Amino acid sequence: MLAFEVAEYKERIRKVKESMSEKGIDVLLITDPANMNYLTGYDGWSFYVHQMLILMMDAEEPIWVGRGQDGNGAKMTTWLKDENIMSYTDDYIQSLTKHPMEFVAGIVKEKGKGNQVIGVEMEAYYFTAKCFERLQASLPNATLKDATLLINWVRVIKSEQEIAYIRKATRIVEKAMQVAVDSLGSGIRECDVAANIFHAQISGTEEYGGDYCSIIPLIPSGERTRSAHLSWDTDRRYEKGDQVNLELAACYKRYHSPLARTAIVGKPADRLIAISETVIEGIGNALAAVKPGLICEEVEEVWRKTIAKSGFIKDSRIGYSMGLNYPPDWGEHTASFRPGDKTVLKPNMTFHMIPGIWMDDIGFEVSQTFRVTGNGCEIFSDFPRKLFVKD
């Protein structure tokens, strides 16, 4: 069953074609699985092999190209006609003599587009150097042009239905975060806490279930909290004095709602309390500043000035646009809250603001997911914004 009405998919394609026209692109080759989903609804764990969506300016529907055994999945999850779902045989898989991009190039030439300007997502995770090499060799008369993030920028403003899915994901992540906090305790294995989180993410609420997230639960403890992107230590048990950073998300219809909090098993040190108070004040002030017409770097500046009063400096971004995605990331790779980002905030942009502070011996993080509204922002989650203390 499609997550959206066909009319919404067609409107997205119209907007993408408008951007293609502005950039002088006749054909767009799409490998980012989130962008494939955005335009067609395709939803399968098949991105570990090469797949492609071919969008031509003069065609109403794009063409899905993938492995033969995934073709039925495309027929079941997209709105495309069967004639626009084209599969390659299994001898293309991990072959030293054949490559799926040669199959894609054959379709492009068959459609009479072999001498046109063709956009490719050069920075997409699943578009390899070999993909580009084989496309270039197979389309010698075409002009290959970098079209990285072309669709991502179209995605940055959400429809009301997309917002509704993020709200549902938020209800699930609130449950998952509460489970995470409740599961912590001296002598508890870290892997068991991770298992409880996974169960909460997938089981969802009584009304609806959850999907797998683009990022696993990041729940480092003890000295590992000095780093931002570590997860559980498989065999370790929590000890008194352990700090635990909890960065989770939930996913519904591939739309994410991330949430980060920090907890400690036992009594917190005065320094951790001071850092937590600074970070919580900073994110509160930054969120209060959000409104349409502001630019991203102005929001970050509010955060930076707030923490500077306590002597802290953070040189990394404090947030980014997010929503629909597949592993390994729920971010959209477009707008970020950092110095130099001139992106103008507009209603129904959605962001994950996560202004953590990580130092050589300690770290603290807290986050909020929100959308820009007509006069400010809607914070999706009302989960308590504090340092959680577990006895």
N, C-alpha and C positions, 0 to 999 in steps of 0.2 A: 504494500500500500504506500502510495506516495506521501511524503511528509508535507507537500504543498500542492496547491492547485496548479494545473498545467499552465494557466495564465500567468502565474508568478514566475515559473521557470522561463516562459517566453519573454516576460518583461526583463528578466535578468540578462537574457541573451541580447535583447535590444540594447541595453545599456553597455554591454561588453562590445558589441559591434560599433557602437558610437565611439567608444574609446579606441578601438582598432582603426576606425576611419581617421581619427585625429592623429594617430601615430603612423599612418600610411601602411597598415598591415592588411593584406588580403586574406590570409589564412592564419589561424591561430592553432598551434599544437599544444595541447594541455595535458600535462602529466601529474600535476599536483592533485592527489585524490580528493582534497577538500573542494578544489575548483571543479573537478569532474562531478562531484556530488551536487555542488551549488547550481550547476547548469542542467543536470539531467536527473538527479536523485540517485545515481548509481552508488551502491553501498555494499562493498564486499572487501574481505581481507585478501585482496589479490594484488596489492601494490608492491608485493615483494618480487613480482615479475613485471616486465614492461607492459604498460597499457597506455592508451592515448585517447584523447578526445580531439577530433578534427572539426574546427569551426570555420566555415567559409562564409564570406560576406554575402554571397548570393544564394545561400542555402538556408531554408527555414529551420531545419534541424541539424544539429551536429552529428558526427559519426563517431560511435564508440568502437574502439579497437582494443582487443585483449586476447588472452589465451582461450583456446577453444573450450576448455572445461568451465570457463567463467562466463561464456556467452549467455547461457540460460539465466545466470544471475543478473546480467544486464537487462535481459528481457523482463525479468520479474521486478526489478527495482527502479527502472527508468520509465520515462514517458515516450521514449523513442519508438518509431516504427521498426519492425524486425529487419527491414531492408537497410536500416542505418546502424545495425549492430553487426560488426564484422570481426571474425575470429581467425587467428592464425593457428597453425598446427603445432603440435608439441615438439616437433623437431627444431623449432626456433628457441626452445627453452634451454638456456645455459649452453648454447652451441658455440663451437669455435669457428664454424664456417657460415652460419646464418645468424641474422639479428632481426628482432621484431621491428626495428626502425626501417629496415629495408622493405618490410611488408607495408608499413605506414607510408613510406615514400611511393610505393607502387600505387596505393589508393590516391594519393595526391596527384600523381601524374595521370592516372586514369580519369580523374575529374577535370583534367585540363589546367591544373594549377602549378605545374612543375617549373614554370618560369616566372612566378610571382613572388611578392614579398611575403615571407613566411615567418611569423613570430613564434619563438620558442621560449619556454620558461627555463632560462639558463641556470637560475639559482634554486630550482625546485629540488627537494631531497632526492627524488626518485628519477631525475634526469641526469644520467651519468655522462662522463666524458666520452665513453664509447657510443652512447646514444647520439651525441652531437656529431661525432666523427662519421658514423654510418649514415646519418641524415645528410650531412654535407656531401659525402661521396655519392649518395644515391640521388641527390637533387642538385646536379652540377649547374643547372641553369637558373636556380632559385636564389633569391637573396634572403639569407637567414638573419633575422633580427631579434635582438634580445627583447623579450616581452615579459620579463620577470615582474611579478606583482600587478600586472595589468588587471587581472580579475580580482585580486585581493583588494585593490582600491575600490572596485565596484562593491565588494562585499562589506565595506567598512560601515555603511549605513544600513541598518537592519529594518526589515519589515515588521509589522505588528505580530505576525505569526512567529517570526524568528525570536522576537522579544519574549513571546509567550513560552517558547521552548526553553529559553535561558532561565526564566522564572521557575519553570518546573525543575530544571537542573539544580537551581539554588535550593529548593526545598530538600532535594536529595543530599546535597553537600552539607547542609546544616545538620542533617541526621548523621552523616558520616563523621563530621567533626565532633559531634557530641559523643559518638561511639568511641572515637579516638581518644578523647580526653578521659572518658569513663574507664577505658581499658588500661590506662597507664597506672603503674604502681611498682614499688620495689619488689624484685624477684620475678616480675612478669617478663616473658621472652618478647623481644622486639618483633620477631616473626609472627607471634600470635596477635599482637596489636595490628600489624599489617593485614593479617588475614581477616580480622574483624572489620577493618576499614573496607577491604575489597567486598566483603559480604554486604555491607551497608550501601556501597556505591551501586552494586548490581541489583540488590533486592528493592531499592528505591523506597517508595511510600506505599501505603495501602491502595492508593488510586492508580499508580503507574510505576513501572520499573525503570531501572537505569541501564545504561550502556557502558561498554568499556571506555575508559578515559584515554586521552592521547599521551598522558604522562602518568607513570606509576605514583603511588603515594611517596612523597619525599619526607621522611621522618627521621632525620639524623638525631642522635642523642650524644650527651657528654661532649667530649672534645670535637666530635664531628660537626657540632652546630656552628663551628667557625666557618664552615663552607656552606654554600647556598644550595647545591644540587646533589646531595648524598641521600641515600635512603636507609633502610634498616640494616642492622648488623645481624645476620641470620641466626646465630647461636647465642648472642649476648642477651643477658637479663638486665633490666633496669636496676640501678642502684640509687640509694639516697643521695641527693645532690645533683642527680642527672637533669640537665635541661634537655628538652625535646622540642625541636622545631617541626611543626606540622603544616606541610603545604599539600593540600588535597584539591580535588575537583570532583564534580559529578557531571555526567553527560546524559543528555536526552535528545534523541534524534540527531546525534552527532554535534549538538550544541552544548558548550561547556559553561560551567560556572565555578571558577577556582575560588579557594578560600584558604588563608594561612593564619595560623595562630601559634603562640609559643606557650609551653607549659614547663613546669619543673616538678620533679619528684622530691619532696622535702621542702625545707625552708630556702627561699631565694636570697642570694647575696644582695647587699645594698646596691652594688654596682649594676646588677641585672635589673633591679627595680627602677633605678634611675634611667637606664637606657630604655626600658619599656615605656616609662612615662614620656620620655622625649619622642619616641617613635609614634606612640599613640596620639600625642598632641600634634605631631607633624602631619600624620595622615588625616586627622580630623580637619586641620586647617586647609590642607590641599583639597580635600573633597568639598569643603565649604566654598572654595574659590571657583569650582567648576561651573561653567555656564557657556552657552553657545556664543560664538564670536571670539572667545579667548583662544589663544594658541597654546599648543602643548607645553612649550618651554616656560610659559608664564605660570602654569600650574606647578611645574617642578620647582620654580623659583620660590613659590610660597613655602613648599616643604623645606627647601635648602635654607632659607632664612630662619625658619622655625628651629631647626636642629642646630643651627650655628650658634644660637643663644646659649646652648648647653655645651658648646665646644666640639660638636660632631661635624664630620664632613663625609658625604657619600658621593662617590664619583661615578656611580652607575645609574642607569635609568630607574625610575620608580614606578613604571607601569607601561602598559602596551595594549593595543586593541586586540580583542579576542572574540571567539564565538565558535563557528563551525570548523572542525578540524579532525585530523587523523594523526596517529603517531608519526613523528615523535614530539609534537608540540601542539598546544591549543591556541597559541598566538597567531595573529594574522600577518605579522611581519610588515606592518605599515606604520601607523602612528605610534610614537613613544613619548612618554613624559621625560624629557631630557633637554639639556641646553642645546640649542640649534635646531630643534624640531619646530618648524613653523606651521604645522598642520592646524587648520582652524577647526575648532570643535563645532559639531553640528548635531542637531537632535537625532536620536537613535543610533549614534555611535556607541559602542559598548567597549568597556575597558576593564582590565584587571590592574588595580593599583596595589603594588606590593613594595613599600619603601622600607625594606629591612636594613639593618646595620650589622655587618659582620666584621669583627675585629680579630686580632691574632689569638685572643684567648676566650672570646665570647661572641655570641650573635643573638639577635632578636628580630623576629619578623611578625608582621600582622598585615592583612590585606583585605581589600573590599573589591567586589565586582559591581559595576554600575553602568547605567546608560545616561547619556546626556539628554536632558529634557529641554522644553522650550524656555525655561528660566533658571535651570540649575542642573541637578542630577538626581536620578532615582537610584538609591543604594539597594541592591537586590537582597542582600542578607542583613538580618538584624541580630546575627549571632554576637554575643558579647565581645566587645573589643577590649581585651584585658590580658594580663599575664595569669595563666591558670596554674594554681598551686595544688599539687596532689600530695597527700600525706603518705 
